[in-house]
């Protein structure tokens, strides 16, 4: 299967592929949009969807194997996989309250209600995209992008809410790939 959006994911990585390994890049905080209708105020985050990337001190094939095992270790089941392009993605991973023992509110900002953080009380449907590219003979660049939408679990007719990533999940994924690739 081909992943149409992932080749764009690797463009920012190529820019940091030369020289010493780069630190993990965190996307800037998404801007907020506030709408006041006279009776209610609605605040929405519009995430900028910036991928987080890093350079790994391991060849492309080793980094790709580490990326696939990390993807599985996080519980993501690929529904898009392109081994020739070293790209993998899932578009419908669901999580409620936690992901790998981490509260979803530590990973995503979906806003809050009177009962608390939306990320902790709603079902989150995530898309996770990951791409690996050669950055030299013995190094690789890895980029990942995560998006989420929160759905109420009570069966109410509330509209789904788009969540902004805090960059934490992307960093955890990339750090795990680095650790697994270097061990090999």
Long-range contacts (C-beta under 8 A, 24 or more apart in sequence): 1-79, 1-80, 1-81, 1-82, 2-80, 2-82, 2-85, 3-80, 3-81, 3-82, 3-85, 3-87, 3-88, 3-89, 3-129, 3-131, 5-89, 5-129, 6-82, 6-85, 6-87, 6-89, 6-129, 6-130, 6-131, 7-85, 7-87, 7-131, 9-51, 9-87, 9-129, 9-131, 9-143, 9-144, 9-145, 10-131, 10-133, 10-141, 10-143, 12-50, 12-51, 12-53, 12-143, 13-51, 13-53, 13-55, 13-131, 13-133, 13-135, 13-141, 13-142, 13-143, 14-133, 14-135, 14-141, 16-53, 16-55, 16-141, 17-55, 17-133, 17-135, 17-136, 17-139, 17-141, 18-135, 18-136, 21-54, 21-55, 21-56, 21-57, 21-139, 22-53, 22-54, 22-55, 23-54, 24-52, 24-53, 24-54, 24-170, 24-171, 24-174, 24-175, 25-52, 25-53, 25-54, 26-52, 26-167, 26-171, 27-51, 27-52, 27-165, 27-167, 29-164, 30-164, 43-111, 44-111, 44-161, 44-162, 45-109, 45-111, 45-162, 45-163, 45-164, 46-162, 46-164, 47-147, 47-162, 47-163, 47-164, 47-165, 49-145, 49-147, 50-145, 51-129, 51-143, 51-144, 51-145, 51-170, 52-143, 52-144, 52-145, 52-167, 52-170, 52-171, 52-174, 53-141, 53-142, 53-143, 53-144, 53-174, 54-141, 54-142, 54-174, 54-178, 55-135, 55-139, 55-140, 55-141, 55-142, 56-135, 56-139, 56-140, 56-141, 56-142, 56-177, 56-178, 56-181, 56-182, 57-138, 57-139, 57-178, 57-181, 57-182, 58-138, 58-139, 58-140, 58-181, 58-182, 58-184, 59-134, 59-137, 59-138, 59-139, 59-140, 60-86, 60-132, 60-133, 60-134, 60-140, 62-140, 62-181, 62-184, 63-132, 63-140, 63-142, 63-177, 63-181, 64-132, 64-140, 65-181, 65-184, 66-177, 66-178, 66-180, 66-181, 66-184, 67-130, 67-132, 67-142, 67-177, 69-180, 70-173, 70-176, 70-177, 70-180, 71-128, 71-130, 71-173, 73-176, 74-99, 74-100, 74-128, 74-173, 74-176, 75-99, 75-100, 76-128, 85-131, 86-131, 86-132, 86-133, 87-129, 87-130, 87-131, 87-132, 88-129, 88-130, 88-131, 89-127, 89-128, 89-129, 89-130, 90-126, 90-127, 90-128, 91-127, 92-125, 92-126, 92-127, 93-125, 93-126, 93-127, 93-128, 94-123, 94-124, 94-125, 94-126, 95-123, 95-124, 95-126, 96-122, 96-123, 96-124, 96-153, 99-169, 100-172, 102-168, 102-169, 102-172, 106-166, 106-168, 107-165, 107-166, 107-168, 107-169, 108-148, 108-150, 108-163, 108-164, 108-165, 108-166, 108-169, 109-163, 109-164, 109-165, 109-166, 110-148, 110-150, 110-161, 110-162, 110-163, 110-164, 111-161, 118-150, 118-161, 118-163, 119-148, 119-150, 119-163, 121-153, 122-150, 122-151, 122-152, 122-153, 122-161, 123-150, 123-151, 123-152, 123-153, 124-148, 124-149, 124-150, 124-151, 124-163, 125-149, 125-151, 128-173, 130-173, 140-181, 142-174, 142-177, 144-170, 144-173, 144-174, 145-170, 146-170
